Amino acid sequence: MDGSAAMLRCVSRARSRGLTGVPVRVLLIEDDEELANGIAVGLRRAHLAVDVALDGRTGLQRALLADYDVVVLDRDCRASTVTRCAPGSSRQAAGLAC
């Protein structure tokens, strides 16, 4: 699924969950702060709850501490720790790890 199709699916899910007052939670992991802020603004305009992490280590910490519906990850992120979770982790089983 390409990025735009995934985004449309996410927005659709947000709208359906919005009927119950529970926004879709998105974790955006992007090391370019200007780009991250621009993406976050767009996602928030689509009524998504967005948390931004500017590095992989912070992103992994946040992903392990909170329940996110969607994780948007910069594929060129230099911190490889974001792609791994502890063996047997519930987050790994949920598909966070690559």
N, C-alpha and C positions, 0 to 999 in steps of 0.2 A: 504494500500500500504506500503510495507516495505521500509526501508531507501535506499537500493540500487536501487530499482525501481524508487523511487522518484528522486534520484540523476541522473539516466539516463535520465529521463524525463526532468529534469532541464537542463542538458547538451544539450539535443536535442533542447530544446527551445532556449538556448543560441546560438547555431549554426545558427538556423533559423533567430534569431534577429540580429546576427552578420552580416548578409548580408546587413542590413540597417545601420550598424554602431552603433546600440544601444545595449550595453551589458545587459545581465540579471543582475539585482541588487539583491544581497544576503545579508541579515543581519544574522550573526552568533552570537548567544548568548551562551557563554560557559564560566564557571568560572575557568576552568583549563587552564591557559595561554599557557602552552606548547601544550596541545591538540588543543586548539583554533588555535594557529599558524600553526600547522601541517595540520589541516583541511583547513584553509584559503589558504595555499600554494597549496594544491590539487585542490581546487575550482578555484583558479586563473590560474592554469595550464590548466584548462578546459575553460579558457577565460571568466570567470565570474567576475563581479565587486563585491568585498567582503568587507563589513564593519564588524568589530569585536567589540562586547561589552562583557566585562568580568564580568558583573553582570546584574541581571534582571532589576534593576531600569534604568541603562544606556541603556539597550536594548529597554525597553519600550519607553524611551525618543526618541531614534533614530527612532524607528518604527512609532512614532506619527509625527515626523518631516519630514520624507522622504518617498518616494514611493518605496517599495521593492517588487520585484516579488516573492521572497522566503524568509521565515524566518526559519532558522535552530535553534531550541531551545533545549538546554540540558534539558532533561525531569526531571533530578534531581536537576535542578537549585533551590537554596534555596529561592530566592527572588520571592515570590508568586505574586508580583505586575505585573510581566511580563505577567501573564495569564489573566489579567483583563484590560479592557479599560473603559473609562467613558461611562455610559449608553447613547445610541444614537450616539456614536462616529462613524464616517465613517469607522474607522479602525475596530471597532467591527463588523460592518455590512459586511466588506470585509473579515471577517473570521480570524482576528488576535487573537481575544480572544478565549479562550478555552471554 
